[in-house]
Amino acid sequence: VIWMTQSPSLLSASTGDRVTISCRLSQGISSHLAWYQQKPGKAPELLIYDASTLQSGVPSRFSGSGSGTDFTLTISCLQSEDFATYYCQQYYSFPFTFGQGTRLEIK
Amino acid sequence: EVQLVESGGGLVQPGGSLRLSCAASGFSFSTYAMSWVRQAPGKGLEWVSGISGSGLDTYYAESVKGRFTISRDNSKNTLFLQMNTLRAEDTALYYCAKDKHNGGGSCYSYWGQGTLVTVSS
């Protein structure tokens, strides 16, 4: 099983801020990593796949980087609609696993 | 338009069984692997199980192995999750999810809205 450590678990920020969320894995996964956004009462939505490829329709203020065991999601210039919970997921080997989640709240 | 509609959730006693279904439309169902992901109330996402497009390859989380069985009927564009020997810790909203890329081993580009399973006496 590939273990994932996502940090921070809670992030307080203001609109216009730049924030980063980290995802560290127990073993290398090349670039088989995705980031999802989930809002209360809604299903998750894919933001980034293959570590750094932006899903169609996702604003360019979202970006992903990293490979191997360390990955980062960056949101530049936070907008009000970005306050949500974010998850990383590895799809390199079964069982696929998710990070614990990062709740991004308004400061 | 891709649509995934889950059903079959409900209240069940510990030790009981449920069968979840996910009706898919808007894409070539048999060419995509599918998965179940669950989310306990107020908690994070947990990958549960996955199945290849043909249905020949199946995968499970350790927490459900031996109790849950994933299957699919490609003639009816439907994904299933048979859940046996249910425990209180299986209480969650169960989502079905479609692989972004065909061929398996992919992230999920579409999710259903989920079906709630509550295990309680």
Chai-1 contact restraints between the chains, C-beta under 6 A:
chainA,res_idxA,chainB,res_idxB,connection_type,confidence,min_distance_angstrom,max_distance_angstrom,comment,restraint_id
A,A34,B,C107,contact,1.0,0.0,6.0,A-B,restraint_1
A,A43,B,Y95,contact,1.0,0.0,6.0,A-B,restraint_2
A,A43,B,W111,contact,1.0,0.0,6.0,A-B,restraint_3
A,A43,B,Q113,contact,1.0,0.0,6.0,A-B,restraint_4
A,P44,B,W111,contact,1.0,0.0,6.0,A-B,restraint_5
A,L46,B,S109,contact,1.0,0.0,6.0,A-B,restraint_6
A,Y49,B,C107,contact,1.0,0.0,6.0,A-B,restraint_7
A,Y87,B,L45,contact,1.0,0.0,6.0,A-B,restraint_8
A,Y91,B,G105,contact,1.0,0.0,6.0,A-B,restraint_9
A,Y91,B,C107,contact,1.0,0.0,6.0,A-B,restraint_10
A,F94,B,Y59,contact,1.0,0.0,6.0,A-B,restraint_11
A,P95,B,W47,contact,1.0,0.0,6.0,A-B,restraint_12
A,P95,B,A61,contact,1.0,0.0,6.0,A-B,restraint_13
A,F96,B,W47,contact,1.0,0.0,6.0,A-B,restraint_14
A,F98,B,L45,contact,1.0,0.0,6.0,A-B,restraint_15
A,Q100,B,G44,contact,1.0,0.0,6.0,A-B,restraint_16
A,G101,B,G44,contact,1.0,0.0,6.0,A-B,restraint_17
